[in-house]
Amino acid sequence: MITKKMAIDITADLDKRPIAKLVQEASKFSSSVFFEYKDKKVNAKSIMGMMTFISIMNKASAAKEKIDIKINGTDEGEAMDAITAFFA
């Protein structure tokens, strides 16, 4: 398992389309991909989970705090590269 803390700059135009693309990106990999912030943990391969995570990412962004990206599996390195590149 690899973990990375990342500050995510959330803009007001974050809507279903970018979230759907993020879910598609995470789903390309066999590894499990989770986003965590404080006591909330969401599966990045779940569109419904990620839609609820938007408000959590907004809070983290507003507080200038980082979220944890946790990836576990055989292609976790590639998955982490792709997920972090998505936010770059």
Phi and psi in radians as a Rosetta constraint file:
Dihedral C 1 N 2 CA 2 C 2 CIRCULARHARMONIC -2.092 0.35
Dihedral N 2 CA 2 C 2 N 3 CIRCULARHARMONIC 2.554 0.35
Dihedral C 2 N 3 CA 3 C 3 CIRCULARHARMONIC -2.283 0.35
Dihedral N 3 CA 3 C 3 N 4 CIRCULARHARMONIC 2.459 0.35
Dihedral C 3 N 4 CA 4 C 4 CIRCULARHARMONIC -2.412 0.35
Dihedral N 4 CA 4 C 4 N 5 CIRCULARHARMONIC 2.303 0.35
Dihedral C 4 N 5 CA 5 C 5 CIRCULARHARMONIC -1.530 0.35
Dihedral N 5 CA 5 C 5 N 6 CIRCULARHARMONIC 2.334 0.35
Dihedral C 5 N 6 CA 6 C 6 CIRCULARHARMONIC -2.494 0.35
Dihedral N 6 CA 6 C 6 N 7 CIRCULARHARMONIC 2.333 0.35
Dihedral C 6 N 7 CA 7 C 7 CIRCULARHARMONIC -1.461 0.35
Dihedral N 7 CA 7 C 7 N 8 CIRCULARHARMONIC 2.242 0.35
Dihedral C 7 N 8 CA 8 C 8 CIRCULARHARMONIC -2.014 0.35
Dihedral N 8 CA 8 C 8 N 9 CIRCULARHARMONIC 2.084 0.35
Dihedral C 8 N 9 CA 9 C 9 CIRCULARHARMONIC -1.460 0.35
Dihedral N 9 CA 9 C 9 N 10 CIRCULARHARMONIC 1.906 0.35
Dihedral C 9 N 10 CA 10 C 10 CIRCULARHARMONIC -1.648 0.35
Dihedral N 10 CA 10 C 10 N 11 CIRCULARHARMONIC 2.210 0.35
Dihedral C 10 N 11 CA 11 C 11 CIRCULARHARMONIC -1.812 0.35
Dihedral N 11 CA 11 C 11 N 12 CIRCULARHARMONIC 2.859 0.35
Dihedral C 11 N 12 CA 12 C 12 CIRCULARHARMONIC -1.132 0.35
Dihedral N 12 CA 12 C 12 N 13 CIRCULARHARMONIC -0.358 0.35
Dihedral C 12 N 13 CA 13 C 13 CIRCULARHARMONIC -1.551 0.35
Dihedral N 13 CA 13 C 13 N 14 CIRCULARHARMONIC 0.154 0.35
Dihedral C 13 N 14 CA 14 C 14 CIRCULARHARMONIC -1.165 0.35
Dihedral N 14 CA 14 C 14 N 15 CIRCULARHARMONIC 2.032 0.35
Dihedral C 14 N 15 CA 15 C 15 CIRCULARHARMONIC -2.397 0.35
Dihedral N 15 CA 15 C 15 N 16 CIRCULARHARMONIC -2.828 0.35
Dihedral C 15 N 16 CA 16 C 16 CIRCULARHARMONIC -1.112 0.35
Dihedral N 16 CA 16 C 16 N 17 CIRCULARHARMONIC -0.601 0.35
Dihedral C 16 N 17 CA 17 C 17 CIRCULARHARMONIC -1.117 0.35
Dihedral N 17 CA 17 C 17 N 18 CIRCULARHARMONIC -0.920 0.35
Dihedral C 17 N 18 CA 18 C 18 CIRCULARHARMONIC -1.111 0.35
Dihedral N 18 CA 18 C 18 N 19 CIRCULARHARMONIC -0.630 0.35
Dihedral C 18 N 19 CA 19 C 19 CIRCULARHARMONIC -1.133 0.35
Dihedral N 19 CA 19 C 19 N 20 CIRCULARHARMONIC -0.741 0.35
Dihedral C 19 N 20 CA 20 C 20 CIRCULARHARMONIC -1.077 0.35
Dihedral N 20 CA 20 C 20 N 21 CIRCULARHARMONIC -0.678 0.35
Dihedral C 20 N 21 CA 21 C 21 CIRCULARHARMONIC -1.160 0.35
Dihedral N 21 CA 21 C 21 N 22 CIRCULARHARMONIC -0.659 0.35
Dihedral C 21 N 22 CA 22 C 22 CIRCULARHARMONIC -1.121 0.35
Dihedral N 22 CA 22 C 22 N 23 CIRCULARHARMONIC -0.764 0.35
Dihedral C 22 N 23 CA 23 C 23 CIRCULARHARMONIC -1.070 0.35
Dihedral N 23 CA 23 C 23 N 24 CIRCULARHARMONIC -0.758 0.35
Dihedral C 23 N 24 CA 24 C 24 CIRCULARHARMONIC -1.070 0.35
Dihedral N 24 CA 24 C 24 N 25 CIRCULARHARMONIC -0.732 0.35
Dihedral C 24 N 25 CA 25 C 25 CIRCULARHARMONIC -1.098 0.35
Dihedral N 25 CA 25 C 25 N 26 CIRCULARHARMONIC -0.828 0.35
Dihedral C 25 N 26 CA 26 C 26 CIRCULARHARMONIC -1.106 0.35
Dihedral N 26 CA 26 C 26 N 27 CIRCULARHARMONIC -0.605 0.35
Dihedral C 26 N 27 CA 27 C 27 CIRCULARHARMONIC -1.286 0.35
Dihedral N 27 CA 27 C 27 N 28 CIRCULARHARMONIC -0.204 0.35
Dihedral C 27 N 28 CA 28 C 28 CIRCULARHARMONIC -1.215 0.35
Dihedral N 28 CA 28 C 28 N 29 CIRCULARHARMONIC -0.297 0.35
Dihedral C 28 N 29 CA 29 C 29 CIRCULARHARMONIC -1.914 0.35
Dihedral N 29 CA 29 C 29 N 30 CIRCULARHARMONIC 2.625 0.35
Dihedral C 29 N 30 CA 30 C 30 CIRCULARHARMONIC -1.373 0.35
Dihedral N 30 CA 30 C 30 N 31 CIRCULARHARMONIC -0.356 0.35
Dihedral C 30 N 31 CA 31 C 31 CIRCULARHARMONIC -1.168 0.35
Dihedral N 31 CA 31 C 31 N 32 CIRCULARHARMONIC 2.653 0.35
Dihedral C 31 N 32 CA 32 C 32 CIRCULARHARMONIC -1.388 0.35
Dihedral N 32 CA 32 C 32 N 33 CIRCULARHARMONIC 2.476 0.35
Dihedral C 32 N 33 CA 33 C 33 CIRCULARHARMONIC -2.256 0.35
Dihedral N 33 CA 33 C 33 N 34 CIRCULARHARMONIC 2.133 0.35
Dihedral C 33 N 34 CA 34 C 34 CIRCULARHARMONIC -2.262 0.35
Dihedral N 34 CA 34 C 34 N 35 CIRCULARHARMONIC 2.543 0.35
Dihedral C 34 N 35 CA 35 C 35 CIRCULARHARMONIC -1.914 0.35
Dihedral N 35 CA 35 C 35 N 36 CIRCULARHARMONIC 2.361 0.35
Dihedral C 35 N 36 CA 36 C 36 CIRCULARHARMONIC -2.298 0.35
Dihedral N 36 CA 36 C 36 N 37 CIRCULARHARMONIC 2.461 0.35
Dihedral C 36 N 37 CA 37 C 37 CIRCULARHARMONIC -2.560 0.35
Dihedral N 37 CA 37 C 37 N 38 CIRCULARHARMONIC 2.033 0.35
Dihedral C 37 N 38 CA 38 C 38 CIRCULARHARMONIC 0.966 0.35
Dihedral N 38 CA 38 C 38 N 39 CIRCULARHARMONIC -2.069 0.35
Dihedral C 38 N 39 CA 39 C 39 CIRCULARHARMONIC -1.732 0.35
Dihedral N 39 CA 39 C 39 N 40 CIRCULARHARMONIC 0.213 0.35
Dihedral C 39 N 40 CA 40 C 40 CIRCULARHARMONIC -1.814 0.35
Dihedral N 40 CA 40 C 40 N 41 CIRCULARHARMONIC 2.327 0.35
Dihedral C 40 N 41 CA 41 C 41 CIRCULARHARMONIC -2.331 0.35
Dihedral N 41 CA 41 C 41 N 42 CIRCULARHARMONIC 2.262 0.35
Dihedral C 41 N 42 CA 42 C 42 CIRCULARHARMONIC -2.305 0.35
Dihedral N 42 CA 42 C 42 N 43 CIRCULARHARMONIC 2.395 0.35
Dihedral C 42 N 43 CA 43 C 43 CIRCULARHARMONIC -1.303 0.35
Dihedral N 43 CA 43 C 43 N 44 CIRCULARHARMONIC 2.092 0.35
Dihedral C 43 N 44 CA 44 C 44 CIRCULARHARMONIC -1.240 0.35
Dihedral N 44 CA 44 C 44 N 45 CIRCULARHARMONIC -0.173 0.35
Dihedral C 44 N 45 CA 45 C 45 CIRCULARHARMONIC -1.610 0.35
Dihedral N 45 CA 45 C 45 N 46 CIRCULARHARMONIC 0.014 0.35
Dihedral C 45 N 46 CA 46 C 46 CIRCULARHARMONIC -1.860 0.35
Dihedral N 46 CA 46 C 46 N 47 CIRCULARHARMONIC 2.036 0.35
Dihedral C 46 N 47 CA 47 C 47 CIRCULARHARMONIC -1.108 0.35
Dihedral N 47 CA 47 C 47 N 48 CIRCULARHARMONIC -0.689 0.35
Dihedral C 47 N 48 CA 48 C 48 CIRCULARHARMONIC -1.183 0.35
Dihedral N 48 CA 48 C 48 N 49 CIRCULARHARMONIC -0.724 0.35
Dihedral C 48 N 49 CA 49 C 49 CIRCULARHARMONIC -1.095 0.35
Dihedral N 49 CA 49 C 49 N 50 CIRCULARHARMONIC -0.755 0.35
Dihedral C 49 N 50 CA 50 C 50 CIRCULARHARMONIC -1.203 0.35
Dihedral N 50 CA 50 C 50 N 51 CIRCULARHARMONIC -0.578 0.35
Dihedral C 50 N 51 CA 51 C 51 CIRCULARHARMONIC -1.105 0.35
Dihedral N 51 CA 51 C 51 N 52 CIRCULARHARMONIC -0.654 0.35
Dihedral C 51 N 52 CA 52 C 52 CIRCULARHARMONIC -1.310 0.35
Dihedral N 52 CA 52 C 52 N 53 CIRCULARHARMONIC -0.425 0.35
Dihedral C 52 N 53 CA 53 C 53 CIRCULARHARMONIC -1.336 0.35
Dihedral N 53 CA 53 C 53 N 54 CIRCULARHARMONIC -0.251 0.35
Dihedral C 53 N 54 CA 54 C 54 CIRCULARHARMONIC -0.973 0.35
Dihedral N 54 CA 54 C 54 N 55 CIRCULARHARMONIC -0.815 0.35
Dihedral C 54 N 55 CA 55 C 55 CIRCULARHARMONIC -1.143 0.35
Dihedral N 55 CA 55 C 55 N 56 CIRCULARHARMONIC -0.591 0.35
Dihedral C 55 N 56 CA 56 C 56 CIRCULARHARMONIC -1.185 0.35
Dihedral N 56 CA 56 C 56 N 57 CIRCULARHARMONIC -0.734 0.35
Dihedral C 56 N 57 CA 57 C 57 CIRCULARHARMONIC -1.130 0.35
Dihedral N 57 CA 57 C 57 N 58 CIRCULARHARMONIC -0.620 0.35
Dihedral C 57 N 58 CA 58 C 58 CIRCULARHARMONIC -1.075 0.35
Dihedral N 58 CA 58 C 58 N 59 CIRCULARHARMONIC -0.759 0.35
Dihedral C 58 N 59 CA 59 C 59 CIRCULARHARMONIC -1.115 0.35
Dihedral N 59 CA 59 C 59 N 60 CIRCULARHARMONIC -0.768 0.35
Dihedral C 59 N 60 CA 60 C 60 CIRCULARHARMONIC -1.098 0.35
Dihedral N 60 CA 60 C 60 N 61 CIRCULARHARMONIC -0.751 0.35
Dihedral C 60 N 61 CA 61 C 61 CIRCULARHARMONIC -1.113 0.35
Dihedral N 61 CA 61 C 61 N 62 CIRCULARHARMONIC -0.784 0.35
Dihedral C 61 N 62 CA 62 C 62 CIRCULARHARMONIC -1.114 0.35
Dihedral N 62 CA 62 C 62 N 63 CIRCULARHARMONIC -0.600 0.35
Dihedral C 62 N 63 CA 63 C 63 CIRCULARHARMONIC -1.514 0.35
Dihedral N 63 CA 63 C 63 N 64 CIRCULARHARMONIC 0.038 0.35
Dihedral C 63 N 64 CA 64 C 64 CIRCULARHARMONIC 1.000 0.35
Dihedral N 64 CA 64 C 64 N 65 CIRCULARHARMONIC 0.635 0.35
Dihedral C 64 N 65 CA 65 C 65 CIRCULARHARMONIC -1.859 0.35
Dihedral N 65 CA 65 C 65 N 66 CIRCULARHARMONIC 2.865 0.35
Dihedral C 65 N 66 CA 66 C 66 CIRCULARHARMONIC -1.796 0.35
Dihedral N 66 CA 66 C 66 N 67 CIRCULARHARMONIC 2.680 0.35
Dihedral C 66 N 67 CA 67 C 67 CIRCULARHARMONIC -1.841 0.35
Dihedral N 67 CA 67 C 67 N 68 CIRCULARHARMONIC 2.792 0.35
Dihedral C 67 N 68 CA 68 C 68 CIRCULARHARMONIC -1.688 0.35
Dihedral N 68 CA 68 C 68 N 69 CIRCULARHARMONIC 2.343 0.35
Dihedral C 68 N 69 CA 69 C 69 CIRCULARHARMONIC -1.894 0.35
Dihedral N 69 CA 69 C 69 N 70 CIRCULARHARMONIC 2.089 0.35
Dihedral C 69 N 70 CA 70 C 70 CIRCULARHARMONIC -2.083 0.35
Dihedral N 70 CA 70 C 70 N 71 CIRCULARHARMONIC 2.178 0.35
Dihedral C 70 N 71 CA 71 C 71 CIRCULARHARMONIC -2.271 0.35
Dihedral N 71 CA 71 C 71 N 72 CIRCULARHARMONIC 2.347 0.35
Dihedral C 71 N 72 CA 72 C 72 CIRCULARHARMONIC -2.395 0.35
Dihedral N 72 CA 72 C 72 N 73 CIRCULARHARMONIC 2.188 0.35
Dihedral C 72 N 73 CA 73 C 73 CIRCULARHARMONIC 2.684 0.35
Dihedral N 73 CA 73 C 73 N 74 CIRCULARHARMONIC -3.068 0.35
Dihedral C 73 N 74 CA 74 C 74 CIRCULARHARMONIC -1.226 0.35
Dihedral N 74 CA 74 C 74 N 75 CIRCULARHARMONIC -0.466 0.35
Dihedral C 74 N 75 CA 75 C 75 CIRCULARHARMONIC -2.012 0.35
Dihedral N 75 CA 75 C 75 N 76 CIRCULARHARMONIC 0.591 0.35
Dihedral C 75 N 76 CA 76 C 76 CIRCULARHARMONIC -1.103 0.35
Dihedral N 76 CA 76 C 76 N 77 CIRCULARHARMONIC -0.622 0.35
Dihedral C 76 N 77 CA 77 C 77 CIRCULARHARMONIC -1.125 0.35
Dihedral N 77 CA 77 C 77 N 78 CIRCULARHARMONIC -0.804 0.35
Dihedral C 77 N 78 CA 78 C 78 CIRCULARHARMONIC -1.118 0.35
Dihedral N 78 CA 78 C 78 N 79 CIRCULARHARMONIC -0.706 0.35
Dihedral C 78 N 79 CA 79 C 79 CIRCULARHARMONIC -1.124 0.35
Dihedral N 79 CA 79 C 79 N 80 CIRCULARHARMONIC -0.745 0.35
Dihedral C 79 N 80 CA 80 C 80 CIRCULARHARMONIC -1.108 0.35
Dihedral N 80 CA 80 C 80 N 81 CIRCULARHARMONIC -0.740 0.35
Dihedral C 80 N 81 CA 81 C 81 CIRCULARHARMONIC -1.020 0.35
Dihedral N 81 CA 81 C 81 N 82 CIRCULARHARMONIC -0.771 0.35
Dihedral C 81 N 82 CA 82 C 82 CIRCULARHARMONIC -1.187 0.35
Dihedral N 82 CA 82 C 82 N 83 CIRCULARHARMONIC -0.740 0.35
Dihedral C 82 N 83 CA 83 C 83 CIRCULARHARMONIC -1.186 0.35
Dihedral N 83 CA 83 C 83 N 84 CIRCULARHARMONIC -0.764 0.35
Dihedral C 83 N 84 CA 84 C 84 CIRCULARHARMONIC -1.192 0.35
Dihedral N 84 CA 84 C 84 N 85 CIRCULARHARMONIC -0.601 0.35
Dihedral C 84 N 85 CA 85 C 85 CIRCULARHARMONIC -1.149 0.35
Dihedral N 85 CA 85 C 85 N 86 CIRCULARHARMONIC -0.570 0.35
Dihedral C 85 N 86 CA 86 C 86 CIRCULARHARMONIC -1.018 0.35
Dihedral N 86 CA 86 C 86 N 87 CIRCULARHARMONIC -0.667 0.35
Dihedral C 86 N 87 CA 87 C 87 CIRCULARHARMONIC -1.556 0.35
Dihedral N 87 CA 87 C 87 N 88 CIRCULARHARMONIC -0.108 0.35
